Every structure is written in structure tokens, then in C-alpha cells.
Amino acid sequence: MVLGICNGFQILVESGLLPGALIQNHTQKFICKTVPLRVENASTSFSGECAQKSVLNIPIAHHQGNYFIDSDGLQQLEDNRQIVFRYCGPAGELTEKFNPNGSVSNIAGIINEGRNVMGLMPH
């Protein structure tokens, strides 16, 4: 089992253990605040203690936390239930308004197909 948080997520992506890329926040600024995350997949070893669609309040502190993946890669993540956490509103709503860094599809954390490597930007 491997968990990469913040820069660890960047390392997992850059090493090819997770798909996509982490790029500069859409605001071009460092962000440091607490944000809500919605649990998208509660059936992983990393999220199994959470209820599906529950909302967690987690701090973020990053300048390159904007998760990017192309449309084919995003579809694969969706099809394989690899998206574990998404940025959301206080009631779990998924809108651009509650996406602090511009991540594709509000993604905050993903897991690999083997379910043993997870990357999470908030910490």
C-alpha cells in the first residue's frame, strides 16, 4: 500500500504510478484553507472508514494542486471507480464554485487500478 499526500501525490503521478498531472492552481496563487471533500469511493482500503458521499473538511496548502487528466483518462478513472475524493460544497454539491484549484472534475484524490496506490492533494 502506498499513500502519497500533496508532494507525494505529485511524485506518484510523475513516476507513472498514477495517471494524470498536477499543475499550477488556476488562480496562479498558493492556497491555504480548509475545504470540504466528498467521498466518491468508500470501498478502498484508504477510504473504507468513510460513508459513501460523506463530506470531510480537510485543509489544503498548495500551489500546484490542480489535477489534470485528458478526457479519455478521466473516462477511464470514472469507469474504474478510481476517483476517491472530490472537492465539493458544504452539502456535497459538485460545482466549479467549490473547486479551489481548478482540478478536472473537482478531483482531489485518486487510486490506481490495483487499488494499492492512492494520491491525495489535501492534507
N, C-alpha and C positions, 0 to 999 in steps of 0.2 A: 504494500500500500504506500502511495506517495501523495502527499498533500503539499501543493505549492500555493502560498499566500502572497499577494502583492508582487514583489520582485520574483518570488518563487514561481508564480503563475507565468510571468514573463519568461523565465528560464525554461519552464516546461513547454511553452509554445515555441520558443526559439530553438530548442533541442529537437523538436518534432514529436514530442511525446503527447502533445495536444494540438489540435488543429487551430488555425486562425493566427491572429497577430494582435498585439497590444500596442496601440499608437497613442499619440498625444491627445489629451482631452479636447473635445470640440471647442471649449472656451479658451484654449491655449494657456490655461492657468492651473496652478496647483489647487486641488480641492481638499479640504479637511472639514468634515462634518459627519454627523450620524444620519444614515439614510435607511429607509425600510427596504427589505428584500423579501420577495415571495419565494417560498419553497416550491419549485416546479417538479422536482422528482424526489420524493421522500423514501424511495426504495433502494437507495445506495447505502453503502457502509458509512459514508460521510454524513448523510442526512437522515438516517433511519430513525433517529430520536425525534424528528420533527414531524408535524402533521402536514399532509399534502395541502398546498395552497395557504399554509400559515404564513404570517408576516413576522419577520425578525427585524429588530433595529440594530444595525451594525455600523460602526464608524468606517469611513473611508479616508484615506490620506494618500493621494497620488497625483502625479502629473501626466503619467502615461497609462491610464486605466481604461482607455476606450478600446473595448474588444471589437475586433473587426474580423469578418469572415465573408467570403463571397456567397452569392445566393445558392449555389449548388451545395456548398459546405454547410450553410445554415439549414437547408432542407435535410441534409444527412443528420445533423445534430437533432433536429425536430423528430425525424423518423425513428432514430435510435434512442430517443429519450435521454440525450446526453446533456441537456440543459438542466442544471440542478438549481440554480438561483437566478432570479431576475430582479432588477431594480423596479420598484413599484411605489404606489402611493400608500398612505396610511391604512387604507382599507383593502389593499392588494391590487388596486387598479393599475393596469399596464398602459401608460401613455408616455409620450415624449416629454411631457411636463415633468415627470418624475424620473427621468433618465439623466443622472448628474454629469455624465462624461461623454455621452453620445454613442455608447455601445450599441452595436447592431442588435435589434430586437430586445433591448434592455438587459442583455446578458451580463450577469455578474459572476457566474461560476459554471464551469462545465466539467464533464468527466469523460474519460476515454471509452472506447467501445468495450474494452476489457473490464471496465468498472473498478480498476485499481489505481488510477491516477486522476486526481482532481485538481483543478486550478480555481482559485477564488481571489478576486481582487479586493473586496472589502476585508477589513481586519481591525 
